[in-house]
Amino acid sequence: MTAASPERIGPNSEVVRDWLAEYVYETMRTEQLEQIVDRLDSAIIARVPELADRDVRRDLAASTRAHARVMLSGITSDTFEYALPEEAHTFARTIARRGFELRMLLRTYHVGMEAVLDYMTDTIDQRPAPQEIERAVMLRLFERATKWVSLSVELLTDTYMEERERVLRAALNRRTETIRALLAGDELDLDQASARLGYRLGQRHIAFVLWTDERESGSGDDEIVGLLERVATRVATELGTARVLTVASGSSGMWAWAGLDDLSGADVARIEQEPGALERVAAGLVESPVRIAFGVPAGQVAGFRQSHREAVAARHVAERGPATTARVIGYREVEIAYLAGADDAAMRGLIGRELRTLSGSDPNAARLRATLHAYLKSHRSPEATAKLLGVHKNTVRYRIQRIEELLGHPIEQRSLPLEVALACVAAYGVDALP
């Protein structure tokens, strides 16, 4: 055959296909193919060491081998027929299942492409093509390899994302099932349950529930859940712990627990014993439309359940109360109202019987109720009550005298039921009045 000039020989020339056909025949032999697979994979792992794990490397090798066989078998064809091997999908799923980010899969193929080009260059050096077709051979190899890798990445990104979503959904389902089993009191292996949740159950917990009292315009379920997740994390951080467990309880609600074992004894004591401490910690972190209700800190699995029940109860009170109720509420602050409100008719009867004319909805009745409530909280001290309300102590004395006239008896005579009735009105608002 008369030698042709390099300019007249293109990547699709018959002479180029003939040379490549011979090359493919030799390369497809098992021993030669395995050497290529090992070379490519070693180059990839040197740049992406996370793939050195025995099981991951085995899936990588299967993918590389399958890629090589399919691509080489079609490299002499005039048409480009792309058929991604199943082993490549399997490797992409392995990356997703092991919790690696998508960028690791993309980097694997980027580095793999560089390794393929290095290999092709060495191949031409070791098995020289006739000078007149060398450039055309390299162009054909480069064109097919880059097109193959580009299409592989495009399809495998979808495979990765589908598997990642499935894995995350399965993990979320397992976490949700574990939490529900714990709250139901089912017997579980606590070490296994802790590992599944990524949260240690054998510690002291503070449970809280978050929800929205309105839907923001244009906000979807994922946006709302994401917002609640961020607030829960900020609250835990403000408490001084990075140990937080969350699970969506609905499209606009979330359950959360924060572990307190990392906190100092003084911080734990402040949270557990200082009235309103939790509410003050969270108040600056919660804005509309988010609301949050806390349980009482408690230890071990029993405390995990108990604190959650209390948080749910506090939410119940908050949702029954007026719209002006604070965005953060603690169970201790509303415990009496929650217990008394279990029987709505009985609670209304208590309020009407104990408060009498003080149960009116007019401003004067509301002012006298607030004074009486502050007075009882201040251990019947006019001075402390005045400080709490921001008025003169003589004003408090006058109001107390007027209150006792309206009640028809001294406050001391019925102080406990009066305090219960006032707690109910404070929690549930004027709608709770008879």
SVG drawing of the C-alpha trace seen along z (x, -y; Angstrom):
<svg xmlns="http://www.w3.org/2000/svg" viewBox="-69 -54 77 68">
<polyline fill="none" stroke="black" stroke-width="0.4" points="0.0,0.0 1.3,-3.4 2.1,-5.5 -0.3,-8.3 0.6,-11.7 -0.5,-12.4 -2.8,-15.1 -4.8,-12.8 -5.3,-10.1 -8.1,-10.9 -9.2,-9.1 -11.9,-7.2 -9.6,-5.9 -9.5,-2.2 -5.8,-1.9 -6.4,-3.4 -9.2,-0.9 -7.0,1.9 -4.2,0.9 -6.7,0.5 -8.3,3.9 -5.0,5.6 -4.3,3.6 -7.7,4.5 -7.2,8.2 -4.0,8.3 -5.3,6.0 -8.4,8.0 -6.4,11.1 -7.1,11.6 -3.6,11.1 -3.0,7.9 -6.4,6.5 -5.8,7.2 -2.5,5.3 -4.3,2.3 -7.1,2.4 -4.5,2.6 -2.5,-0.3 -5.6,-2.5 -7.0,-1.7 -3.6,-2.2 -3.4,-5.7 -6.9,-6.5 -6.4,-5.3 -3.1,-7.2 -5.1,-10.4 -8.3,-9.3 -7.1,-7.3 -10.6,-6.9 -11.1,-4.2 -8.3,-2.0 -10.8,-0.1 -10.8,3.6 -14.5,3.7 -14.6,0.4 -11.4,1.2 -13.0,4.5 -16.0,2.6 -13.7,0.1 -11.8,2.9 -15.0,4.5 -16.2,1.1 -12.8,0.3 -12.6,3.8 -16.2,3.6 -15.6,0.1 -12.4,1.3 -14.1,4.3 -17.1,2.4 -15.2,-0.6 -12.4,1.4 -14.9,3.7 -16.5,0.8 -13.4,-1.4 -13.1,-0.1 -16.7,-0.8 -17.6,-3.8 -20.6,-4.6 -20.3,-5.4 -22.7,-3.1 -22.7,-3.8 -23.7,-1.1 -22.8,-1.8 -21.9,1.5 -23.9,2.5 -20.6,2.7 -20.2,-1.0 -23.7,-1.6 -22.7,0.8 -19.6,-1.3 -21.6,-4.5 -24.0,-3.0 -21.2,-1.8 -19.9,-5.4 -23.4,-6.6 -23.8,-3.8 -20.5,-4.4 -21.6,-8.0 -19.1,-9.7 -20.1,-12.9 -20.9,-13.1 -17.6,-15.0 -15.7,-11.8 -17.4,-9.9 -16.7,-12.8 -13.0,-13.0 -12.6,-9.3 -13.6,-9.7 -11.6,-12.8 -8.5,-11.1 -9.3,-8.0 -9.5,-10.0 -6.0,-11.3 -4.7,-7.8 -6.3,-6.5 -4.5,-9.3 -1.2,-8.5 -1.7,-4.8 -2.6,-5.6 0.6,-7.7 2.7,-4.9 1.0,-2.4 1.9,-4.4 5.4,-4.7 5.8,-0.9 3.9,0.3 4.5,-2.4 2.0,-2.9 3.2,-3.8 4.3,-7.4 1.7,-8.4 -1.2,-7.2 0.2,-7.8 -1.6,-11.2 -4.9,-9.8 -4.7,-6.8 -4.2,-9.2 -7.0,-11.4 -9.4,-8.5 -8.4,-7.1 -8.7,-10.5 -12.0,-11.3 -13.6,-8.0 -12.2,-8.0 -13.3,-11.6 -16.8,-11.0 -17.1,-7.7 -16.1,-9.3 -18.3,-12.3 -21.4,-10.2 -20.5,-7.9 -20.3,-10.7 -23.6,-12.1 -25.5,-8.9 -23.7,-7.8 -24.5,-11.1 -28.2,-10.1 -27.4,-6.6 -25.5,-8.1 -28.2,-10.6 -31.0,-7.9 -29.0,-5.6 -28.0,-8.4 -31.7,-9.4 -32.7,-5.8 -29.9,-5.4 -30.8,-8.6 -34.5,-7.7 -33.8,-4.2 -31.5,-5.7 -34.2,-8.2 -36.8,-5.5 -34.6,-3.4 -34.0,-6.4 -37.7,-7.3 -38.6,-3.7 -36.0,-3.5 -37.2,-6.8 -40.8,-5.7 -39.9,-2.3 -38.0,-4.1 -41.0,-6.4 -43.3,-3.5 -41.2,-1.8 -40.2,1.2 -37.2,3.2 -34.2,2.4 -30.5,3.0 -29.5,-0.5 -25.9,-0.3 -27.3,0.7 -30.0,-1.9 -27.5,-4.6 -25.3,-3.6 -28.3,-3.7 -29.3,-7.2 -25.8,-8.6 -26.8,-9.8 -26.0,-8.3 -29.1,-7.3 -27.3,-6.6 -27.0,-10.3 -29.0,-13.2 -31.4,-14.7 -33.5,-17.8 -36.3,-17.2 -37.9,-19.9 -40.4,-20.1 -40.5,-22.7 -43.3,-23.6 -44.6,-26.5 -47.8,-28.3 -48.2,-29.4 -47.0,-28.6 -44.7,-31.1 -45.8,-32.1 -44.0,-29.9 -42.3,-27.7 -42.4,-24.0 -42.2,-21.1 -38.4,-20.7 -37.8,-24.4 -39.9,-24.3 -38.1,-21.1 -34.8,-22.6 -35.6,-25.8 -36.6,-23.8 -33.4,-21.7 -31.3,-24.8 -33.1,-26.3 -32.8,-23.0 -29.0,-23.0 -28.7,-26.6 -30.6,-25.9 -28.4,-22.9 -25.3,-25.0 -26.5,-27.8 -27.1,-25.3 -23.5,-24.3 -23.8,-20.9 -23.2,-19.5 -25.1,-16.4 -28.5,-16.9 -30.9,-14.3 -33.8,-15.5 -36.5,-13.8 -39.3,-15.4 -42.7,-14.8 -44.6,-16.1 -44.4,-18.6 -44.0,-21.5 -43.0,-19.9 -39.9,-18.4 -38.9,-16.4 -35.5,-17.1 -33.2,-16.0 -30.0,-17.6 -27.5,-15.6 -26.3,-17.4 -23.3,-15.3 -20.8,-17.7 -22.1,-20.6 -20.5,-21.7 -22.3,-20.9 -23.1,-24.5 -24.7,-24.8 -26.8,-21.7 -27.9,-23.0 -28.9,-26.4 -30.9,-24.7 -32.6,-22.3 -33.2,-24.6 -33.3,-28.2 -36.9,-29.2 -37.1,-30.3 -33.5,-29.5 -34.3,-27.4 -36.8,-29.9 -34.2,-32.7 -31.5,-30.7 -33.8,-30.0 -35.8,-33.2 -33.2,-35.0 -33.0,-32.2 -36.6,-31.7 -38.5,-34.0 -41.8,-33.8 -43.1,-31.4 -41.1,-28.9 -42.3,-28.0 -40.6,-25.7 -41.6,-23.9 -39.2,-22.3 -39.6,-19.3 -37.7,-19.0 -34.1,-17.5 -33.9,-13.9 -31.5,-10.9 -31.3,-7.6 -33.9,-6.2 -36.7,-6.8 -35.7,-10.5 -35.6,-10.5 -39.3,-9.5 -40.4,-11.6 -38.8,-14.9 -40.4,-14.4 -43.8,-13.8 -43.4,-17.0 -42.3,-18.9 -45.4,-17.7 -47.6,-18.7 -46.1,-22.2 -46.8,-22.5 -50.4,-21.4 -50.7,-24.3 -49.1,-26.8 -51.4,-25.9 -54.5,-26.2 -53.4,-29.5 -53.7,-33.0 -51.8,-34.0 -49.8,-36.4 -48.2,-33.5 -44.4,-33.6 -42.7,-31.7 -40.7,-29.6 -42.4,-27.8 -41.2,-25.4 -43.2,-22.6 -42.4,-23.7 -44.0,-27.0 -47.3,-25.5 -47.4,-22.2 -50.2,-23.2 -52.2,-24.5 -51.6,-21.4 -52.7,-19.1 -55.7,-21.2 -56.7,-21.6 -57.0,-17.8 -60.7,-18.2 -61.8,-21.4 -65.2,-21.7 -63.7,-21.1 -61.0,-23.7 -63.6,-26.3 -65.5,-25.5 -62.4,-26.0 -61.7,-29.4 -65.2,-30.7 -65.6,-29.4 -62.2,-30.7 -61.8,-34.0 -65.4,-35.0 -65.7,-38.6 -62.0,-38.6 -62.7,-36.2 -64.1,-39.1 -62.6,-40.0 -62.5,-43.7 -59.1,-45.5 -59.6,-46.1 -60.3,-42.4 -57.2,-41.5 -55.1,-44.0 -56.2,-42.6 -55.6,-39.0 -52.1,-39.9 -51.5,-41.6 -52.8,-38.6 -50.7,-36.2 -47.6,-38.2 -48.4,-38.5 -48.7,-34.8 -45.5,-34.1 -43.7,-36.7 -44.6,-34.9 -47.2,-37.5 -44.6,-40.3 -46.0,-43.7 -42.5,-45.0 -41.4,-42.1 -44.7,-42.3 -44.4,-46.0 -40.9,-45.4 -42.1,-42.6 -45.0,-44.7 -43.1,-48.0 -45.6,-49.8 -45.5,-51.4 -45.9,-49.0 -48.9,-51.1 -50.6,-50.4 -50.1,-46.7 -51.5,-47.0 -54.6,-48.8 -55.2,-46.2 -54.8,-43.3 -57.4,-44.9 -59.7,-45.3 -59.1,-41.7 -60.0,-40.3 -63.2,-42.4 -64.2,-40.9 -63.3,-37.4 -65.2,-37.7 -62.3,-36.1 -58.6,-36.6 -56.2,-35.4 -54.5,-33.1 -57.7,-31.2 -57.7,-29.9 -54.2,-30.6 -53.5,-27.2 -56.7,-26.9 -56.4,-30.6 -52.9,-30.1 -54.0,-27.1 -56.9,-29.1 -54.6,-32.0 -52.0,-29.6 -54.8,-28.3 -55.9,-31.8 -52.3,-32.8 -51.6,-29.7 -54.9,-29.5 -56.0,-33.1 -59.4,-34.7 -60.9,-31.9 -60.4,-29.7 -62.6,-31.9 -66.2,-30.8"/>
</svg>
